[in-house]
Amino acid sequence: MGSVGLTLPWEHKLSPAERNGERRVEPFQEKVEIVGVSEEAPQDAGVAAACLSGNLQGYERLYRWQGTRMKNLARNLLGSQADAEDAVQETFLKIQRSISGFRGQSSFVTWTFRILVNTCHDLRRSRVRRKEQVNEDVDALAPRMELRAPGAHPSLRMALERALERLTAHQRDVFLLYEVEGFRHAEIAGMLEISETASKNTLFQAKKNLRAMLEPPRSFATGGPQ
C-alpha cells in the first residue's frame, strides 16, 4: 500500500520532491507583503516623526495602523486575548518611555514589534513564575491563529497549534512572524536582532520540526505490514 502523504498548510505549493527535501525552497512565493517598503515607508517615517516630537496623535496613528496586527501577534505568543491586550498596552508605554532611543536604523514598525516581542516574552516568564497557568486547560494555552494558507483543515490547525508550543521560543517567534503575520525575513531580523540568514534558517528548522511532529507514524502511513 502506498504512503499516505501529509501536506502542511505552508507546503500547498510545493511538489512532492520539494516536500521530501530534495531541493530547499522558500515556500509561499505568492505571499502578500503587508509592509511594502515603497508604499509604507512614508507612513512609517511620518508616524515616527510624530511620536519623536511628543505628539500623542502619532501614537494614535500607530495604533490605528498596527494595533490589530500587534494584538494578533501578542495573542499568538501568549495564548490569551487578555494577556495580548496587556502586552500591547505595555508596549505603547515602553515606546513612549524609550522613543528618544529610536535612531531610524530600522523602520519604526520593526522597532515597535521588537519591543512587543520582548514584552511578550517578559509577560510569559512572569506568568510562569507566578504559576498562573497551573490549573488552566492545556488547550487554552495554545496560540490562536489564522494561518495564511487557504483551506487549512480545523483538525490540522489544532494539531499545528499544539505542535508550535513544543518548538523553541526562537523558532516559534520566527514562524509566527513569517507564516502568520506576514513579515519579511529582513523585518524579522530587525525585530529579533538576528541576521536575515539566521531568520531563514530558523524558519526552515521550525518547519522541519513541525513536520516531524505532525507526520503520521510510518507504520500508519504505509498501511502497516501486509
PyMOL commands that set and color helices and strands:
alter all, ss='L'
color gray80, all
select helices_A, chain A and resi 9-11+16-19+37-52+56-78+81-101+108-130+138-141+154-164+169-180+185-192+196-214+218-221
alter helices_A, ss='H'
color red, helices_A
deselect
rebuild
show_as cartoon
